Amino acid sequence: MVDISSVSVVVAAASVVAGVIYYSFQLRNQTRIRQTDLVMRLYSTLSSKEFWEAYTKFMTMKFEDYNDYKKKYAPTGFPEKPEAIALATVSTFFQGVGILLYMKLIDINLVARLFPLDPSIHGKK
């Protein structure tokens, strides 16, 4: 015969197992939500007017080599040259994305879809 104490032990154990399973699903879901929130904040930065002004200035810079770049665009003190600020803005953003990818805090497929590179920039079709 089954007594009440045996049933209560089984119910308590099943409740603990159910709680652990529920918590693990919630933890996975929270991780995905945080990752999505992080990527959307990055996307918000990428789509800002300030970023695109810097990106456009950066992409239209013309120089032959590093020495030519330094002569034309390198910072010379305060106030900085707009081209140096543009380079810092763009490079800092993409460095941050790279670090997040390296640390596997964001998914590379999601980044590739949200931040597509224009193939014409690289001479590819």
NUSE-94229 format. One record per residue (C-alpha): chain; residue number from 1; x negated, y negated, z negated; residue in three letters. Coordinates in nm, 2 decimals, decimal comma. Each point is the difference from the previous one (the first is absolute). Layout:
! NUSE-94229
+---+-----+--------+--------+--------+-----+
: c :   k :     px :     py :     pz :   r :
+---+-----+--------+--------+--------+-----+
: A : NUM :      X :      Y :      Z : Ala :
...
+---+-----+--------+--------+--------+-----+
This chain:
! NUSE-94229
+---+-----+--------+--------+--------+-----+
: c :   k :     px :     py :     pz :   r :
+---+-----+--------+--------+--------+-----+
: A :   1 :   0,00 :   0,00 :   0,00 : Met :
: A :   2 :  -0,12 :  -0,35 :   0,08 : Val :
: A :   3 :   0,00 :  -0,24 :  -0,29 : Asp :
: A :   4 :   0,03 :  -0,38 :   0,01 : Ile :
: A :   5 :  -0,37 :  -0,06 :  -0,08 : Ser :
: A :   6 :  -0,12 :   0,21 :   0,29 : Ser :
: A :   7 :   0,23 :  -0,19 :   0,24 : Val :
: A :   8 :  -0,11 :  -0,34 :  -0,14 : Ser :
: A :   9 :  -0,37 :   0,09 :   0,05 : Val :
: A :  10 :   0,07 :   0,10 :   0,37 : Val :
: A :  11 :   0,20 :  -0,32 :   0,06 : Val :
: A :  12 :  -0,27 :  -0,21 :  -0,16 : Ala :
: A :  13 :  -0,27 :   0,17 :   0,21 : Ala :
: A :  14 :   0,21 :  -0,05 :   0,32 : Ala :
: A :  15 :   0,05 :  -0,36 :  -0,09 : Ser :
: A :  16 :  -0,37 :  -0,06 :  -0,03 : Val :
: A :  17 :  -0,07 :   0,17 :   0,33 : Val :
: A :  18 :   0,27 :  -0,20 :   0,17 : Ala :
: A :  19 :  -0,14 :  -0,32 :  -0,15 : Gly :
: A :  20 :  -0,35 :   0,07 :   0,12 : Val :
: A :  21 :   0,13 :   0,08 :   0,35 : Ile :
: A :  22 :   0,21 :  -0,32 :   0,01 : Tyr :
: A :  23 :  -0,30 :  -0,21 :  -0,13 : Tyr :
: A :  24 :  -0,23 :   0,14 :   0,27 : Ser :
: A :  25 :   0,25 :  -0,09 :   0,27 : Phe :
: A :  26 :   0,03 :  -0,35 :  -0,14 : Gln :
: A :  27 :  -0,37 :  -0,04 :  -0,02 : Leu :
: A :  28 :  -0,04 :   0,09 :   0,37 : Arg :
: A :  29 :   0,28 :  -0,23 :   0,09 : Asn :
: A :  30 :  -0,15 :  -0,29 :  -0,20 : Gln :
: A :  31 :  -0,34 :   0,05 :   0,17 : Thr :
: A :  32 :   0,16 :  -0,03 :   0,34 : Arg :
: A :  33 :   0,20 :  -0,31 :  -0,10 : Ile :
: A :  34 :  -0,32 :  -0,16 :  -0,13 : Arg :
: A :  35 :  -0,19 :   0,09 :   0,31 : Gln :
: A :  36 :   0,28 :  -0,14 :   0,22 : Thr :
: A :  37 :   0,02 :  -0,32 :  -0,21 : Asp :
: A :  38 :  -0,38 :  -0,05 :   0,04 : Leu :
: A :  39 :   0,01 :   0,05 :   0,38 : Val :
: A :  40 :   0,30 :  -0,24 :   0,03 : Met :
: A :  41 :  -0,19 :  -0,27 :  -0,20 : Arg :
: A :  42 :  -0,30 :   0,05 :   0,23 : Leu :
: A :  43 :   0,24 :  -0,03 :   0,30 : Tyr :
: A :  44 :   0,14 :  -0,32 :  -0,15 : Ser :
: A :  45 :  -0,36 :  -0,14 :  -0,01 : Thr :
: A :  46 :  -0,07 :   0,11 :   0,35 : Leu :
: A :  47 :   0,32 :  -0,16 :   0,14 : Ser :
: A :  48 :  -0,06 :  -0,33 :  -0,18 : Ser :
: A :  49 :  -0,06 :  -0,32 :   0,20 : Lys :
: A :  50 :  -0,32 :  -0,07 :  -0,18 : Glu :
: A :  51 :  -0,15 :   0,35 :   0,09 : Phe :
: A :  52 :   0,10 :  -0,03 :   0,36 : Trp :
: A :  53 :  -0,16 :  -0,35 :   0,03 : Glu :
: A :  54 :  -0,32 :   0,14 :  -0,15 : Ala :
: A :  55 :   0,02 :   0,31 :   0,22 : Tyr :
: A :  56 :   0,05 :  -0,21 :   0,32 : Thr :
: A :  57 :  -0,29 :  -0,23 :  -0,10 : Lys :
: A :  58 :  -0,22 :   0,31 :  -0,07 : Phe :
: A :  59 :   0,09 :   0,17 :   0,33 : Met :
: A :  60 :  -0,07 :  -0,30 :   0,21 : Thr :
: A :  61 :  -0,35 :  -0,06 :  -0,14 : Met :
: A :  62 :  -0,27 :   0,03 :   0,27 : Lys :
: A :  63 :  -0,36 :   0,08 :  -0,07 : Phe :
: A :  64 :  -0,27 :   0,21 :   0,16 : Glu :
: A :  65 :  -0,17 :   0,16 :  -0,30 : Asp :
: A :  66 :  -0,03 :  -0,04 :  -0,38 : Tyr :
: A :  67 :  -0,24 :  -0,29 :   0,03 : Asn :
: A :  68 :   0,24 :  -0,18 :   0,23 : Asp :
: A :  69 :   0,28 :   0,07 :  -0,24 : Tyr :
: A :  70 :  -0,20 :  -0,14 :  -0,29 : Lys :
: A :  71 :  -0,08 :  -0,31 :   0,20 : Lys :
: A :  72 :   0,36 :  -0,07 :   0,10 : Lys :
: A :  73 :   0,21 :   0,13 :  -0,28 : Tyr :
: A :  74 :  -0,19 :   0,08 :  -0,32 : Ala :
: A :  75 :   0,10 :  -0,18 :  -0,31 : Pro :
: A :  76 :  -0,21 :  -0,30 :  -0,08 : Thr :
: A :  77 :   0,15 :  -0,11 :  -0,33 : Gly :
: A :  78 :   0,32 :  -0,16 :  -0,12 : Phe :
: A :  79 :   0,22 :  -0,05 :   0,19 : Pro :
: A :  80 :  -0,04 :   0,32 :   0,18 : Glu :
: A :  81 :   0,04 :   0,03 :   0,38 : Lys :
: A :  82 :   0,35 :   0,12 :   0,10 : Pro :
: A :  83 :  -0,15 :   0,29 :   0,19 : Glu :
: A :  84 :  -0,19 :   0,12 :  -0,31 : Ala :
: A :  85 :   0,32 :  -0,01 :  -0,20 : Ile :
: A :  86 :   0,19 :   0,19 :   0,27 : Ala :
: A :  87 :  -0,27 :   0,27 :   0,01 : Leu :
: A :  88 :   0,02 :   0,03 :  -0,38 : Ala :
: A :  89 :   0,38 :   0,02 :   0,00 : Thr :
: A :  90 :   0,01 :   0,27 :   0,27 : Val :
: A :  91 :  -0,29 :   0,20 :  -0,12 : Ser :
: A :  92 :   0,12 :   0,00 :  -0,36 : Thr :
: A :  93 :   0,34 :   0,12 :   0,10 : Phe :
: A :  94 :  -0,13 :   0,29 :   0,21 : Phe :
: A :  95 :  -0,27 :   0,09 :  -0,26 : Gln :
: A :  96 :   0,28 :   0,03 :  -0,26 : Gly :
: A :  97 :   0,20 :   0,23 :   0,23 : Val :
: A :  98 :  -0,31 :   0,21 :   0,06 : Gly :
: A :  99 :  -0,07 :   0,04 :  -0,37 : Ile :
: A : 100 :   0,36 :   0,11 :  -0,06 : Leu :
: A : 101 :  -0,03 :   0,25 :   0,28 : Leu :
: A : 102 :  -0,34 :   0,13 :  -0,13 : Tyr :
: A : 103 :   0,15 :   0,04 :  -0,35 : Met :
: A : 104 :   0,30 :   0,18 :   0,16 : Lys :
: A : 105 :   0,24 :  -0,24 :  -0,16 : Leu :
: A : 106 :   0,18 :  -0,06 :   0,33 : Ile :
: A : 107 :   0,07 :   0,23 :   0,29 : Asp :
: A : 108 :  -0,21 :  -0,05 :   0,31 : Ile :
: A : 109 :   0,30 :   0,08 :   0,23 : Asn :
: A : 110 :   0,21 :  -0,26 :  -0,17 : Leu :
: A : 111 :  -0,27 :  -0,26 :   0,04 : Val :
: A : 112 :  -0,06 :   0,09 :   0,36 : Ala :
: A : 113 :   0,37 :  -0,04 :   0,08 : Arg :
: A : 114 :   0,04 :  -0,33 :  -0,20 : Leu :
: A : 115 :  -0,32 :  -0,16 :   0,11 : Phe :
: A : 116 :  -0,05 :   0,10 :   0,36 : Pro :
: A : 117 :  -0,31 :  -0,15 :   0,17 : Leu :
: A : 118 :   0,06 :  -0,16 :   0,34 : Asp :
: A : 119 :  -0,18 :   0,22 :   0,25 : Pro :
: A : 120 :  -0,08 :  -0,30 :   0,22 : Ser :
: A : 121 :  -0,23 :  -0,13 :  -0,27 : Ile :
: A : 122 :  -0,22 :   0,30 :   0,04 : His :
: A : 123 :   0,02 :   0,03 :   0,38 : Gly :
: A : 124 :   0,21 :   0,32 :  -0,02 : Lys :
: A : 125 :   0,33 :   0,06 :   0,17 : Lys :
+---+-----+--------+--------+--------+-----+
